[in-house]
Amino acid sequence: MVSLPSAGQVPASGRPVLPLPLPDTTADALWAIAAPIHHGEASRFLALGRDAGHWSRLAGLQAQSDDLAALGFAAGPKLATVPTNRPVRALRQALVAHGLSGALWRDLVRHHLADARSLFERLGPQAVLAHLRLASAIGEPLPFNGPAAEWVAQFQIQSGTKPWHLVAARWSLSTALAVKLVREGLQRLEAGTFTAFIEEELLLVAQFNDQLGSGAARARWSTLLRRARHAEATAESERRAENQHWDSGMSTLEFAGMTITALSDGVALWREGLRMHHCVGEYAERCLSDVVRVFHLDAGDGTRGWTLALRADGEGGWEVSDLRGLQNEIPSSALRFFGREWAGAYAQYLPSDPHVLDDESHEICSICGDEHCEQHLAMSTDLDEGILGGIFINADKDLEKYLKDAIAQRLLNGEPAPAIWPSEFASLHKELAKWTYEELFERVEDDWDEGVFTWEIGDAFDDAWLNINGAREVVSWIEDWLMSHHNAYAKRFEISTAPGLSWRGWNVYADDPAALLSEFNAMVHDEIFAAPAKEDA
């Protein structure tokens, strides 16, 4: 039986009718094969084909093998543009245009079609293209299964002069350097030393990648590691010369099943930032001013642990300022509860100075000295409510909506967070990716009788966003960006309005708040969210 209704209508099977007559068995097979991309959404499925000719080639591939059809979907629009009407030849030319070599094509069709389809179903079309392109650059097939395949999947294609992004180290790479690292990782897996490679050596070399020299792709790994360690030692010497120390009231202790280590000097703080791959090394000035104390948390579970920053509360105690894992990983609710418990207990080891935040009122402008100055107020934030005043007043709401939509689209498309995203945003994407589509999105019926629907953000997604503190993560990121700017001056405040009820946050002043907002908007829209669109093109 052949499908004859107009394109876009949905037969009883639930999939839309394609823009050319095809047997229902073929159309249903294509619908099932492409499920990892369309997730049951009719419009998304129809968008996978440019025109009737494109769908004809996909149908021709499916007639020979469902595995070939999966590769056809992975090839994307290039399958429709190559100058041949023979489906398999068109697929080969499309994959060659993506970087696949002729030798690897032969190995793929002879031995690994099922493996490639399995990868397509697990990680999506971009993972398939990255795998085949890397294998072609190396000149030999790469594993599709097991720990070796997991290592290969860490390499993602991106646009620009450095076309590869290594997720494990958030490192943009040339093709030559990507090939080198793939080989090194595979060799270390065989040697049984992969854990040391990926958890210690790789992060260190990535941290000092700008000091590896122009011939990094040709150098031995041991040479790159030696250069990185030399750069690390030089940086550590510079830190030690600054002689930054502060009293934490304790060194290491056990608390509620967690080993807590105080980071009480600039070198320890800097090393924590290197090891955890985040920015805590920049907290030294806050620690020296006795506003902040930082700790490393070790649960004894074999992971790298967590970094906890406590902030003076203005009353002799402490409160949680930030809690992050490797590459700014977001903590669980249980860890956040632990952080609050330790903040409450820490004052018995080191009470905070109740006057450390009272150098001057937050209402006194740091620029002109006027009270309640609106001219220089860039932002007024509340710990719970977000941005409440200043020229940045809507920046958090706008960015949050933009970010939620971007993450949702990437989750629906089976795409990872773009390499250019800050690690805080990538962590939000990572946390939400732990939910299933049915848990995050709502099916909106476009035609109830025909079964046509789309996936949309609804209450479930909003609940998950609330569960991972998404709104607060956005505000914290804006706060960090603005407060680190050399033209901005921050003052913390806490106003008690009733017993147990208070407002806590920051006033941030600047010489030219409007210029800062323009700089912020340009950075967000032109560098962070415009780049993924170019990357996907």
Secondary structure as a PSIPRED ss2 file (coil, helix, strand):
# PSIPRED VFORMAT (PSIPRED V4.0)

   1 M C   1.000  0.000  0.000
   2 V E   0.000  0.000  1.000
   3 S C   1.000  0.000  0.000
   4 L C   1.000  0.000  0.000
   5 P C   1.000  0.000  0.000
   6 S C   1.000  0.000  0.000
   7 A C   1.000  0.000  0.000
   8 G C   1.000  0.000  0.000
   9 Q C   1.000  0.000  0.000
  10 V C   1.000  0.000  0.000
  11 P C   1.000  0.000  0.000
  12 A C   1.000  0.000  0.000
  13 S C   1.000  0.000  0.000
  14 G C   1.000  0.000  0.000
  15 R C   1.000  0.000  0.000
  16 P C   1.000  0.000  0.000
  17 V C   1.000  0.000  0.000
  18 L C   1.000  0.000  0.000
  19 P C   1.000  0.000  0.000
  20 L C   1.000  0.000  0.000
  21 P C   1.000  0.000  0.000
  22 L C   1.000  0.000  0.000
  23 P E   0.000  0.000  1.000
  24 D H   0.000  1.000  0.000
  25 T H   0.000  1.000  0.000
  26 T H   0.000  1.000  0.000
  27 A H   0.000  1.000  0.000
  28 D H   0.000  1.000  0.000
  29 A H   0.000  1.000  0.000
  30 L H   0.000  1.000  0.000
  31 W H   0.000  1.000  0.000
  32 A H   0.000  1.000  0.000
  33 I H   0.000  1.000  0.000
  34 A C   1.000  0.000  0.000
  35 A H   0.000  1.000  0.000
  36 P H   0.000  1.000  0.000
  37 I H   0.000  1.000  0.000
  38 H H   0.000  1.000  0.000
  39 H C   1.000  0.000  0.000
  40 G C   1.000  0.000  0.000
  41 E C   1.000  0.000  0.000
  42 A H   0.000  1.000  0.000
  43 S H   0.000  1.000  0.000
  44 R H   0.000  1.000  0.000
  45 F H   0.000  1.000  0.000
  46 L H   0.000  1.000  0.000
  47 A C   1.000  0.000  0.000
  48 L C   1.000  0.000  0.000
  49 G C   1.000  0.000  0.000
  50 R C   1.000  0.000  0.000
  51 D C   1.000  0.000  0.000
  52 A H   0.000  1.000  0.000
  53 G H   0.000  1.000  0.000
  54 H H   0.000  1.000  0.000
  55 W H   0.000  1.000  0.000
  56 S H   0.000  1.000  0.000
  57 R H   0.000  1.000  0.000
  58 L H   0.000  1.000  0.000
  59 A H   0.000  1.000  0.000
  60 G H   0.000  1.000  0.000
  61 L H   0.000  1.000  0.000
  62 Q H   0.000  1.000  0.000
  63 A H   0.000  1.000  0.000
  64 Q H   0.000  1.000  0.000
  65 S C   1.000  0.000  0.000
  66 D H   0.000  1.000  0.000
  67 D H   0.000  1.000  0.000
  68 L H   0.000  1.000  0.000
  69 A H   0.000  1.000  0.000
  70 A H   0.000  1.000  0.000
  71 L H   0.000  1.000  0.000
  72 G H   0.000  1.000  0.000
  73 F H   0.000  1.000  0.000
  74 A H   0.000  1.000  0.000
  75 A H   0.000  1.000  0.000
  76 G C   1.000  0.000  0.000
  77 P C   1.000  0.000  0.000
  78 K H   0.000  1.000  0.000
  79 L H   0.000  1.000  0.000
  80 A H   0.000  1.000  0.000
  81 T H   0.000  1.000  0.000
  82 V C   1.000  0.000  0.000
  83 P C   1.000  0.000  0.000
  84 T C   1.000  0.000  0.000
  85 N C   1.000  0.000  0.000
  86 R C   1.000  0.000  0.000
  87 P H   0.000  1.000  0.000
  88 V H   0.000  1.000  0.000
  89 R H   0.000  1.000  0.000
  90 A H   0.000  1.000  0.000
  91 L H   0.000  1.000  0.000
  92 R H   0.000  1.000  0.000
  93 Q H   0.000  1.000  0.000
  94 A H   0.000  1.000  0.000
  95 L H   0.000  1.000  0.000
  96 V H   0.000  1.000  0.000
  97 A H   0.000  1.000  0.000
  98 H C   1.000  0.000  0.000
  99 G C   1.000  0.000  0.000
 100 L C   1.000  0.000  0.000
 101 S C   1.000  0.000  0.000
 102 G H   0.000  1.000  0.000
 103 A H   0.000  1.000  0.000
 104 L H   0.000  1.000  0.000
 105 W H   0.000  1.000  0.000
 106 R H   0.000  1.000  0.000
 107 D H   0.000  1.000  0.000
 108 L H   0.000  1.000  0.000
 109 V H   0.000  1.000  0.000
 110 R H   0.000  1.000  0.000
 111 H H   0.000  1.000  0.000
 112 H C   1.000  0.000  0.000
 113 L H   0.000  1.000  0.000
 114 A H   0.000  1.000  0.000
 115 D H   0.000  1.000  0.000
 116 A H   0.000  1.000  0.000
 117 R H   0.000  1.000  0.000
 118 S H   0.000  1.000  0.000
 119 L H   0.000  1.000  0.000
 120 F H   0.000  1.000  0.000
 121 E H   0.000  1.000  0.000
 122 R H   0.000  1.000  0.000
 123 L H   0.000  1.000  0.000
 124 G C   1.000  0.000  0.000
 125 P H   0.000  1.000  0.000
 126 Q H   0.000  1.000  0.000
 127 A H   0.000  1.000  0.000
 128 V H   0.000  1.000  0.000
 129 L H   0.000  1.000  0.000
 130 A H   0.000  1.000  0.000
 131 H H   0.000  1.000  0.000
 132 L H   0.000  1.000  0.000
 133 R H   0.000  1.000  0.000
 134 L H   0.000  1.000  0.000
 135 A H   0.000  1.000  0.000
 136 S H   0.000  1.000  0.000
 137 A H   0.000  1.000  0.000
 138 I H   0.000  1.000  0.000
 139 G C   1.000  0.000  0.000
 140 E C   1.000  0.000  0.000
 141 P C   1.000  0.000  0.000
 142 L C   1.000  0.000  0.000
 143 P C   1.000  0.000  0.000
 144 F C   1.000  0.000  0.000
 145 N C   1.000  0.000  0.000
 146 G H   0.000  1.000  0.000
 147 P H   0.000  1.000  0.000
 148 A H   0.000  1.000  0.000
 149 A H   0.000  1.000  0.000
 150 E H   0.000  1.000  0.000
 151 W H   0.000  1.000  0.000
 152 V H   0.000  1.000  0.000
 153 A C   1.000  0.000  0.000
 154 Q C   1.000  0.000  0.000
 155 F E   0.000  0.000  1.000
 156 Q E   0.000  0.000  1.000
 157 I E   0.000  0.000  1.000
 158 Q C   1.000  0.000  0.000
 159 S C   1.000  0.000  0.000
 160 G C   1.000  0.000  0.000
 161 T C   1.000  0.000  0.000
 162 K C   1.000  0.000  0.000
 163 P C   1.000  0.000  0.000
 164 W E   0.000  0.000  1.000
 165 H E   0.000  0.000  1.000
 166 L E   0.000  0.000  1.000
 167 V H   0.000  1.000  0.000
 168 A H   0.000  1.000  0.000
 169 A H   0.000  1.000  0.000
 170 R C   1.000  0.000  0.000
 171 W E   0.000  0.000  1.000
 172 S E   0.000  0.000  1.000
 173 L E   0.000  0.000  1.000
 174 S C   1.000  0.000  0.000
 175 T H   0.000  1.000  0.000
 176 A H   0.000  1.000  0.000
 177 L H   0.000  1.000  0.000
 178 A H   0.000  1.000  0.000
 179 V H   0.000  1.000  0.000
 180 K H   0.000  1.000  0.000
 181 L H   0.000  1.000  0.000
 182 V H   0.000  1.000  0.000
 183 R H   0.000  1.000  0.000
 184 E H   0.000  1.000  0.000
 185 G H   0.000  1.000  0.000
 186 L H   0.000  1.000  0.000
 187 Q H   0.000  1.000  0.000
 188 R H   0.000  1.000  0.000
 189 L H   0.000  1.000  0.000
 190 E H   0.000  1.000  0.000
 191 A H   0.000  1.000  0.000
 192 G C   1.000  0.000  0.000
 193 T C   1.000  0.000  0.000
 194 F H   0.000  1.000  0.000
 195 T H   0.000  1.000  0.000
 196 A H   0.000  1.000  0.000
 197 F H   0.000  1.000  0.000
 198 I H   0.000  1.000  0.000
 199 E H   0.000  1.000  0.000
 200 E H   0.000  1.000  0.000
 201 E H   0.000  1.000  0.000
 202 L H   0.000  1.000  0.000
 203 L H   0.000  1.000  0.000
 204 L H   0.000  1.000  0.000
 205 V H   0.000  1.000  0.000
 206 A H   0.000  1.000  0.000
 207 Q H   0.000  1.000  0.000
 208 F C   1.000  0.000  0.000
 209 N H   0.000  1.000  0.000
 210 D H   0.000  1.000  0.000
 211 Q H   0.000  1.000  0.000
 212 L C   1.000  0.000  0.000
 213 G C   1.000  0.000  0.000
 214 S C   1.000  0.000  0.000
 215 G C   1.000  0.000  0.000
 216 A C   1.000  0.000  0.000
 217 A C   1.000  0.000  0.000
 218 R C   1.000  0.000  0.000
 219 A C   1.000  0.000  0.000
 220 R C   1.000  0.000  0.000
 221 W H   0.000  1.000  0.000
 222 S H   0.000  1.000  0.000
 223 T H   0.000  1.000  0.000
 224 L H   0.000  1.000  0.000
 225 L H   0.000  1.000  0.000
 226 R H   0.000  1.000  0.000
 227 R H   0.000  1.000  0.000
 228 A H   0.000  1.000  0.000
 229 R H   0.000  1.000  0.000
 230 H H   0.000  1.000  0.000
 231 A H   0.000  1.000  0.000
 232 E H   0.000  1.000  0.000
 233 A H   0.000  1.000  0.000
 234 T H   0.000  1.000  0.000
 235 A H   0.000  1.000  0.000
 236 E H   0.000  1.000  0.000
 237 S H   0.000  1.000  0.000
 238 E H   0.000  1.000  0.000
 239 R H   0.000  1.000  0.000
 240 R H   0.000  1.000  0.000
 241 A H   0.000  1.000  0.000
 242 E H   0.000  1.000  0.000
 243 N C   1.000  0.000  0.000
 244 Q C   1.000  0.000  0.000
 245 H E   0.000  0.000  1.000
 246 W C   1.000  0.000  0.000
 247 D C   1.000  0.000  0.000
 248 S C   1.000  0.000  0.000
 249 G C   1.000  0.000  0.000
 250 M C   1.000  0.000  0.000
 251 S C   1.000  0.000  0.000
 252 T E   0.000  0.000  1.000
 253 L E   0.000  0.000  1.000
 254 E E   0.000  0.000  1.000
 255 F E   0.000  0.000  1.000
 256 A C   1.000  0.000  0.000
 257 G C   1.000  0.000  0.000
 258 M E   0.000  0.000  1.000
 259 T E   0.000  0.000  1.000
 260 I E   0.000  0.000  1.000
 261 T E   0.000  0.000  1.000
 262 A E   0.000  0.000  1.000
 263 L E   0.000  0.000  1.000
 264 S C   1.000  0.000  0.000
 265 D E   0.000  0.000  1.000
 266 G H   0.000  1.000  0.000
 267 V H   0.000  1.000  0.000
 268 A H   0.000  1.000  0.000
 269 L H   0.000  1.000  0.000
 270 W H   0.000  1.000  0.000
 271 R H   0.000  1.000  0.000
 272 E H   0.000  1.000  0.000
 273 G H   0.000  1.000  0.000
 274 L H   0.000  1.000  0.000
 275 R H   0.000  1.000  0.000
 276 M H   0.000  1.000  0.000
 277 H C   1.000  0.000  0.000
 278 H C   1.000  0.000  0.000
 279 C C   1.000  0.000  0.000
 280 V H   0.000  1.000  0.000
 281 G H   0.000  1.000  0.000
 282 E H   0.000  1.000  0.000
 283 Y H   0.000  1.000  0.000
 284 A H   0.000  1.000  0.000
 285 E H   0.000  1.000  0.000
 286 R H   0.000  1.000  0.000
 287 C H   0.000  1.000  0.000
 288 L H   0.000  1.000  0.000
 289 S C   1.000  0.000  0.000
 290 D C   1.000  0.000  0.000
 291 V C   1.000  0.000  0.000
 292 V E   0.000  0.000  1.000
 293 R E   0.000  0.000  1.000
 294 V E   0.000  0.000  1.000
 295 F E   0.000  0.000  1.000
 296 H E   0.000  0.000  1.000
 297 L E   0.000  0.000  1.000
 298 D E   0.000  0.000  1.000
 299 A C   1.000  0.000  0.000
 300 G C   1.000  0.000  0.000
 301 D C   1.000  0.000  0.000
 302 G C   1.000  0.000  0.000
 303 T C   1.000  0.000  0.000
 304 R C   1.000  0.000  0.000
 305 G C   1.000  0.000  0.000
 306 W E   0.000  0.000  1.000
 307 T E   0.000  0.000  1.000
 308 L E   0.000  0.000  1.000
 309 A E   0.000  0.000  1.000
 310 L E   0.000  0.000  1.000
 311 R E   0.000  0.000  1.000
 312 A E   0.000  0.000  1.000
 313 D C   1.000  0.000  0.000
 314 G C   1.000  0.000  0.000
 315 E C   1.000  0.000  0.000
 316 G C   1.000  0.000  0.000
 317 G C   1.000  0.000  0.000
 318 W E   0.000  0.000  1.000
 319 E E   0.000  0.000  1.000
 320 V E   0.000  0.000  1.000
 321 S E   0.000  0.000  1.000
 322 D E   0.000  0.000  1.000
 323 L E   0.000  0.000  1.000
 324 R E   0.000  0.000  1.000
 325 G C   1.000  0.000  0.000
 326 L H   0.000  1.000  0.000
 327 Q H   0.000  1.000  0.000
 328 N H   0.000  1.000  0.000
 329 E C   1.000  0.000  0.000
 330 I C   1.000  0.000  0.000
 331 P C   1.000  0.000  0.000
 332 S C   1.000  0.000  0.000
 333 S H   0.000  1.000  0.000
 334 A H   0.000  1.000  0.000
 335 L H   0.000  1.000  0.000
 336 R H   0.000  1.000  0.000
 337 F H   0.000  1.000  0.000
 338 F H   0.000  1.000  0.000
 339 G H   0.000  1.000  0.000
 340 R H   0.000  1.000  0.000
 341 E H   0.000  1.000  0.000
 342 W H   0.000  1.000  0.000
 343 A H   0.000  1.000  0.000
 344 G H   0.000  1.000  0.000
 345 A H   0.000  1.000  0.000
 346 Y H   0.000  1.000  0.000
 347 A C   1.000  0.000  0.000
 348 Q C   1.000  0.000  0.000
 349 Y C   1.000  0.000  0.000
 350 L C   1.000  0.000  0.000
 351 P C   1.000  0.000  0.000
 352 S C   1.000  0.000  0.000
 353 D C   1.000  0.000  0.000
 354 P C   1.000  0.000  0.000
 355 H C   1.000  0.000  0.000
 356 V C   1.000  0.000  0.000
 357 L C   1.000  0.000  0.000
 358 D C   1.000  0.000  0.000
 359 D C   1.000  0.000  0.000
 360 E C   1.000  0.000  0.000
 361 S C   1.000  0.000  0.000
 362 H C   1.000  0.000  0.000
 363 E C   1.000  0.000  0.000
 364 I E   0.000  0.000  1.000
 365 C C   1.000  0.000  0.000
 366 S C   1.000  0.000  0.000
 367 I C   1.000  0.000  0.000
 368 C C   1.000  0.000  0.000
 369 G C   1.000  0.000  0.000
 370 D C   1.000  0.000  0.000
 371 E E   0.000  0.000  1.000
 372 H C   1.000  0.000  0.000
 373 C C   1.000  0.000  0.000
 374 E C   1.000  0.000  0.000
 375 Q C   1.000  0.000  0.000
 376 H C   1.000  0.000  0.000
 377 L E   0.000  0.000  1.000
 378 A E   0.000  0.000  1.000
 379 M E   0.000  0.000  1.000
 380 S E   0.000  0.000  1.000
 381 T E   0.000  0.000  1.000
 382 D E   0.000  0.000  1.000
 383 L C   1.000  0.000  0.000
 384 D C   1.000  0.000  0.000
 385 E C   1.000  0.000  0.000
 386 G E   0.000  0.000  1.000
 387 I E   0.000  0.000  1.000
 388 L E   0.000  0.000  1.000
 389 G E   0.000  0.000  1.000
 390 G C   1.000  0.000  0.000
 391 I C   1.000  0.000  0.000
 392 F C   1.000  0.000  0.000
 393 I C   1.000  0.000  0.000
 394 N C   1.000  0.000  0.000
 395 A H   0.000  1.000  0.000
 396 D H   0.000  1.000  0.000
 397 K H   0.000  1.000  0.000
 398 D H   0.000  1.000  0.000
 399 L H   0.000  1.000  0.000
 400 E H   0.000  1.000  0.000
 401 K H   0.000  1.000  0.000
 402 Y H   0.000  1.000  0.000
 403 L H   0.000  1.000  0.000
 404 K H   0.000  1.000  0.000
 405 D H   0.000  1.000  0.000
 406 A H   0.000  1.000  0.000
 407 I H   0.000  1.000  0.000
 408 A H   0.000  1.000  0.000
 409 Q H   0.000  1.000  0.000
 410 R H   0.000  1.000  0.000
 411 L H   0.000  1.000  0.000
 412 L H   0.000  1.000  0.000
 413 N C   1.000  0.000  0.000
 414 G C   1.000  0.000  0.000
 415 E C   1.000  0.000  0.000
 416 P C   1.000  0.000  0.000
 417 A C   1.000  0.000  0.000
 418 P C   1.000  0.000  0.000
 419 A C   1.000  0.000  0.000
 420 I C   1.000  0.000  0.000
 421 W C   1.000  0.000  0.000
 422 P C   1.000  0.000  0.000
 423 S H   0.000  1.000  0.000
 424 E H   0.000  1.000  0.000
 425 F H   0.000  1.000  0.000
 426 A H   0.000  1.000  0.000
 427 S H   0.000  1.000  0.000
 428 L H   0.000  1.000  0.000
 429 H H   0.000  1.000  0.000
 430 K H   0.000  1.000  0.000
 431 E H   0.000  1.000  0.000
 432 L H   0.000  1.000  0.000
 433 A C   1.000  0.000  0.000
 434 K C   1.000  0.000  0.000
 435 W C   1.000  0.000  0.000
 436 T C   1.000  0.000  0.000
 437 Y H   0.000  1.000  0.000
 438 E H   0.000  1.000  0.000
 439 E H   0.000  1.000  0.000
 440 L H   0.000  1.000  0.000
 441 F E   0.000  0.000  1.000
 442 E E   0.000  0.000  1.000
 443 R E   0.000  0.000  1.000
 444 V E   0.000  0.000  1.000
 445 E E   0.000  0.000  1.000
 446 D E   0.000  0.000  1.000
 447 D E   0.000  0.000  1.000
 448 W C   1.000  0.000  0.000
 449 D C   1.000  0.000  0.000
 450 E C   1.000  0.000  0.000
 451 G C   1.000  0.000  0.000
 452 V E   0.000  0.000  1.000
 453 F E   0.000  0.000  1.000
 454 T E   0.000  0.000  1.000
 455 W E   0.000  0.000  1.000
 456 E E   0.000  0.000  1.000
 457 I E   0.000  0.000  1.000
 458 G C   1.000  0.000  0.000
 459 D H   0.000  1.000  0.000
 460 A H   0.000  1.000  0.000
 461 F H   0.000  1.000  0.000
 462 D H   0.000  1.000  0.000
 463 D H   0.000  1.000  0.000
 464 A H   0.000  1.000  0.000
 465 W H   0.000  1.000  0.000
 466 L H   0.000  1.000  0.000
 467 N H   0.000  1.000  0.000
 468 I C   1.000  0.000  0.000
 469 N C   1.000  0.000  0.000
 470 G H   0.000  1.000  0.000
 471 A H   0.000  1.000  0.000
 472 R H   0.000  1.000  0.000
 473 E H   0.000  1.000  0.000
 474 V H   0.000  1.000  0.000
 475 V H   0.000  1.000  0.000
 476 S H   0.000  1.000  0.000
 477 W H   0.000  1.000  0.000
 478 I H   0.000  1.000  0.000
 479 E H   0.000  1.000  0.000
 480 D H   0.000  1.000  0.000
 481 W H   0.000  1.000  0.000
 482 L H   0.000  1.000  0.000
 483 M H   0.000  1.000  0.000
 484 S C   1.000  0.000  0.000
 485 H C   1.000  0.000  0.000
 486 H C   1.000  0.000  0.000
 487 N C   1.000  0.000  0.000
 488 A E   0.000  0.000  1.000
 489 Y E   0.000  0.000  1.000
 490 A E   0.000  0.000  1.000
 491 K E   0.000  0.000  1.000
 492 R E   0.000  0.000  1.000
 493 F E   0.000  0.000  1.000
 494 E E   0.000  0.000  1.000
 495 I E   0.000  0.000  1.000
 496 S E   0.000  0.000  1.000
 497 T E   0.000  0.000  1.000
 498 A E   0.000  0.000  1.000
 499 P C   1.000  0.000  0.000
 500 G C   1.000  0.000  0.000
 501 L E   0.000  0.000  1.000
 502 S E   0.000  0.000  1.000
 503 W E   0.000  0.000  1.000
 504 R E   0.000  0.000  1.000
 505 G E   0.000  0.000  1.000
 506 W E   0.000  0.000  1.000
 507 N E   0.000  0.000  1.000
 508 V E   0.000  0.000  1.000
 509 Y E   0.000  0.000  1.000
 510 A E   0.000  0.000  1.000
 511 D C   1.000  0.000  0.000
 512 D C   1.000  0.000  0.000
 513 P H   0.000  1.000  0.000
 514 A H   0.000  1.000  0.000
 515 A H   0.000  1.000  0.000
 516 L H   0.000  1.000  0.000
 517 L H   0.000  1.000  0.000
 518 S H   0.000  1.000  0.000
 519 E H   0.000  1.000  0.000
 520 F H   0.000  1.000  0.000
 521 N H   0.000  1.000  0.000
 522 A H   0.000  1.000  0.000
 523 M H   0.000  1.000  0.000
 524 V H   0.000  1.000  0.000
 525 H H   0.000  1.000  0.000
 526 D H   0.000  1.000  0.000
 527 E H   0.000  1.000  0.000
 528 I H   0.000  1.000  0.000
 529 F C   1.000  0.000  0.000
 530 A H   0.000  1.000  0.000
 531 A H   0.000  1.000  0.000
 532 P H   0.000  1.000  0.000
 533 A H   0.000  1.000  0.000
 534 K H   0.000  1.000  0.000
 535 E H   0.000  1.000  0.000
 536 D H   0.000  1.000  0.000
 537 A C   1.000  0.000  0.000
